[in-house]
Structure formats: C-alpha cells, structure tokens
C-alpha cells in the first residue's frame, strides 16, 4: 500500500479504534478515516454494565484513545456520521450529506444493537436498554431515584445490571423465559449457579415465565404483566433480551451475510477489499473448524491485529479461542472455549460450586475439553487453553480432582 491509499473504518467501539492502532503499528502510512454514528471517541462496552454502573469508572477510563492520539497518528475522525451505503464497484461509502468517500480498503466494525420485543408498552418512558454510554448514564442516575426495577432477560447484560442495581439498594425482579439464567451460554447446571447467586443477594428471579406487556400509566412504565396476568410493579424496566448484529450495510452492499457478516480465517469478507471485525464477524475459525460469531470484548480487542495485516495484504489468521468474563457481586468468572448450540457436552466440575470457587469443563463425547469456566479461581486460563488446543482426551475423574495438576 502507498501513502496515497485510503483505509476507511466504520464503527465507534473498541474494534475500530484498535484497528486504527494496528494499522499504524504495521507501518501503514496512508490515510485512515474512522466513521462512527456516536458523537464520542470510541470506547469499550463492558464497563457500561459493570464498573461504570457501580460508580467505579468514568468514560475517560474506558475511552480507547484520547483525542490527541488520533491527531498524533493522523487518523481522521468523523463523529456523529452514518454510512448510508457502500458502493463496492466504485469503492466508496455514502455519507448523510450526499457526499461520498473513496476507500482502497474498508473495515466494518459496526457492532450490534439491543434486541427489542414487540410488547405493548415497550416504547413507554421508563423502559431502558443498554448499549451506549448515554444509556448506562441513564441507568446509573436511575438507581439513585427508584425503588423497584424489573429486568426482562437473564443474560449477561441483564444479570450484570441487576447486580449493580442491588449494590445501589434497588429491589430487582428478573423475568426469564428459560428455566435457568444463561442456559443458552452455560447450560442448566451452571445456570443454576447464577440463579442461586442472585437469589442469595435478594433478587426476585422468576424463570420459565413469559412477559405479555409492560404496564403503563400516563405514558410511563409502572410494571410488567406476565401471560398468566400476574403483574409485577416497577418504577422502571430494563429490556435485556440479547442483541442483533448491525449487518445491514454489509447485506445491502451484497456481501455474504448469514447470522453475521461471513469472513474467512483472515477476517476478509466475500469482497477481498473489505474486512469485518467484532460482533458482526461470523468467522471460519481455524482451530474450531466451524463458523462462529462471538459478541464479546476479546474479539473486539484481538481481531484488529489480524484484520490490519489482511488489509495490508499480509498473511494472517485469527485463531484465538473465544473468551469472555463477568463480574457480579463477589463472583468473578472467565470462560474460554466454545460449545456449539447443537453440540452435546458433559460438564465436569473441579472445586466447590456452593462456595462459588470452582472450574467447570465442558467435554465432548470423546472426553476432549471444549471449554472451561473458572469462577473465583485465577491464573488457570492458559492451562484451560492448553487442554482445549491439545485435542487430547482427558480422564474426567482426574480433571475433577483438585489434587491433580491441570
């Protein structure tokens, strides 16, 4: 690539900012333009439901780079700007003012948005979602002014917000359609660990229920009604029922899209001049041997280094195992690996689930480790990775025995 080359990055989160950094670290001296819909510098998302809601971190603490960094590294920022279309034939992106911007290489890091439910009352005042710093700020302010919060959905965001609300003294009712929280991510047995955790902290957790409507009065949410006509009073409601990847720009441009934007091992899309990273990237994973799309911080942090090399025409492959973490009350957890939704697995526990100090492993039918989750047990992530990457069968009894080294 020459100094006349222009690389355009679309996105306002960690992935886009780290991609700009990785390009400069790889000695790209052409033009870089970063376009984001938000009016703020790119920032990380995990603190929005964790430390920021607990009052422990402010936005500058998790803004990826200060404004001076972009100036020093000659990265043009277009804040508050939406890419309305991508023209692959002319290699341009269309901007809201009707102008176009040429690119030699394009990176899509458009992230995801909260999933909405077609519920009566869902648009009422006092109904919240969480994706942006403004929405996190609104929840933080809310905790100081309300007594009761209803949370619809017991996934990661719902449970992390619940933990923060309880720390602020708010009464919380969590409503979940599955029989336990986090069933899709962790299965029933580990989901019960999180159910017990929240109930021990005073949460009214109701699983196996269906929400029929958000109850309103004078245009404001006052509670939730279940399909059996049970009503739960609340001063505010949080919708936390998952996210949808922002794949529309890619799909409209004719890129290959399924659940996410399809990319190969190098994170290149079906157009070799366009890469996709972060939440939207549905990657052919070289280690797992299947396509996966992971909506977690580690991908946004680590994929850009590979995407930068791909944009520069250098060999690259993203082969890191999926990783995510959560902090709720006094429980800290890290999860490494991947269990497909259609994959049967046996859970082996090493430690004490009642004391919430253990490591759980997911094994396939051949006793090979697919994933591991350490709960309040630290410095074992690398050993979990080694067990997964080796592909060797393990003895489940020895794996569960804390006297046997991992």
Secondary structure, DSSP 4 states (H G I P E B T S, - for coil): --TT-EEEEE-SSHHHHHHHHHHHHTT--SEEEEE-SSSS--B-SGGGGTTTTTTS--HHHHBSS-HHHHHHTTEEEETT--EEEEETTTTEEEETTS-EEE-SEEEE---EEEPP---BTTTSBTEE--SSHHHHHHHHHHHTT-SEEEEE--SHHHHHHHHHHHHTT-EEEEEESSSSTTHHHHHHHHHHHHHHHHHHTT-EEEES--EEEEEEETTEEEEEEETTS-EEE-SEEEE-S-EEE--HHHHHTT--BSSSEEE-TT-B-SSTTEEE-GGGEEEEETTTTEEE---SHHHHHHHHHHHHHHHTT------PPPEEEEEETTEEEEEEE---TT---EEEEEEETTTTEEEEEEE-TT-BEEEEEEES--S-HHHHHHHHHH--B--HHHHH-TTS--
